[in-house]
Amino acid sequence: MREEFRKIRENLEKRRREILDKLASEQPTPASQELARGDSLDIATSAGDREISFMLKSRDLDELRAIEDALQRIDSDDYGICAHCEDPIELKRLEAVPWTRFCRSCQEELESRSAAGGPEAERF
């Protein structure tokens, strides 16, 4: 492992532990039968809370997968190389977004293609 990636790895491992601890401490979402109790406002509020909880948990799981992928790339010496153009990714970018797979220019190209909604984004 390259020396400059050692601190990034420590930060990734710390963030992974934070997410896992957060997920482990969360209360389970109420079952559908529990949501059906109360008036329509209670039911709507409960459903909205459940949807927000699901979205936040989904975001945490996506971040956790990205972190695991980055740690695996560090271990296999693929870390810091753009997955698209295979050029080195700037260290400042890796420090800011340690799970990134793309250099800045390729990420911008991917985002512009995705915003345009074209099929080219899928082939990126």
C-alpha positions in Angstrom: 0.0 0.0 0.0 1.3 3.4 -0.9 2.2 5.5 2.1 -0.1 8.4 1.1 -3.1 6.0 1.2 -2.5 4.9 4.8 -4.4 7.9 6.3 -7.2 7.6 3.7 -7.6 3.9 4.6 -7.8 4.8 8.3 -10.5 7.4 7.6 -12.4 4.9 5.4 -12.3 2.3 8.2 -13.4 4.8 10.8 -16.4 5.8 8.6 -17.3 2.2 8.0 -17.3 1.6 11.8 -19.5 4.7 12.3 -22.1 3.5 9.7 -22.1 -0.1 11.0 -22.6 1.2 14.6 -25.4 3.5 13.4 -27.2 0.7 11.5 -26.8 -1.7 14.5 -28.3 0.8 16.9 -31.3 1.8 14.8 -34.7 0.7 15.9 -36.5 -1.6 13.5 -39.2 0.0 11.4 -42.7 -0.7 12.6 -44.6 -3.5 10.9 -47.5 -2.7 8.5 -50.1 -3.7 11.1 -48.7 -1.1 13.5 -48.9 1.6 10.9 -52.6 0.9 10.4 -53.5 2.0 13.9 -54.7 5.6 14.6 -56.4 8.1 12.4 -55.4 9.0 8.8 -53.0 11.7 9.9 -51.2 9.2 12.2 -51.0 6.7 9.4 -49.7 9.3 6.9 -47.1 10.6 9.4 -46.0 7.0 10.2 -45.7 6.1 6.6 -43.7 9.3 5.8 -41.4 8.6 8.8 -40.9 5.1 7.5 -40.1 6.3 4.0 -37.5 8.8 5.3 -35.9 6.1 7.5 -35.7 3.7 4.5 -34.1 6.4 2.4 -31.5 7.3 5.0 -30.7 3.6 5.6 -30.4 3.1 1.9 -28.0 6.0 1.6 -25.9 4.6 4.5 -25.8 1.2 2.8 -24.7 2.7 -0.5 -21.9 4.6 1.2 -20.9 1.4 3.0 -20.7 -0.5 -0.3 -18.6 2.3 -1.8 -16.3 2.3 1.3 -15.9 -1.5 1.1 -15.1 -1.2 -2.6 -12.4 1.5 -1.9 -10.8 -0.6 0.8 -10.7 -3.6 -1.6 -9.0 -1.4 -4.3 -6.5 -0.2 -1.7 -5.6 -3.8 -0.9 -5.3 -4.8 -4.5 -3.3 -1.7 -5.5 -6.0 -0.4 -7.8 -6.8 2.5 -5.6 -6.2 6.0 -7.0 -6.6 4.9 -10.6 -9.6 6.2 -12.6 -11.9 3.3 -13.5 -12.7 5.0 -16.8 -9.5 6.6 -18.3 -7.0 4.7 -16.0 -5.2 8.0 -15.2 -4.1 8.6 -11.6 -6.7 10.4 -9.4 -5.5 13.5 -7.7 -4.6 12.9 -4.0 -6.7 16.0 -3.0 -9.8 14.4 -4.7 -9.1 11.1 -2.9 -8.8 12.8 0.4 -12.1 14.7 -0.2 -14.0 11.8 -1.6 -12.1 8.7 -0.6 -14.4 6.2 -2.2 -14.4 7.9 -5.7 -13.7 5.6 -8.6 -13.2 8.4 -11.2 -10.9 11.3 -11.7 -12.5 14.8 -11.7 -12.8 15.1 -15.5 -14.3 11.6 -16.0 -16.7 12.3 -13.0 -17.9 15.5 -14.6 -18.4 13.8 -18.0 -20.4 11.0 -16.3 -22.5 13.6 -14.5 -23.2 15.6 -17.6 -24.2 12.4 -19.5 -26.4 11.3 -16.7 -28.0 14.8 -16.5 -28.7 14.6 -20.2 -30.4 11.3 -19.7 -28.7 9.7 -22.6 -27.8 6.1 -22.9 -24.1 7.0 -23.1 -24.1 7.3 -19.3 -24.8 3.6 -19.0 -21.7 2.7 -21.1 -19.4 5.0 -19.1 
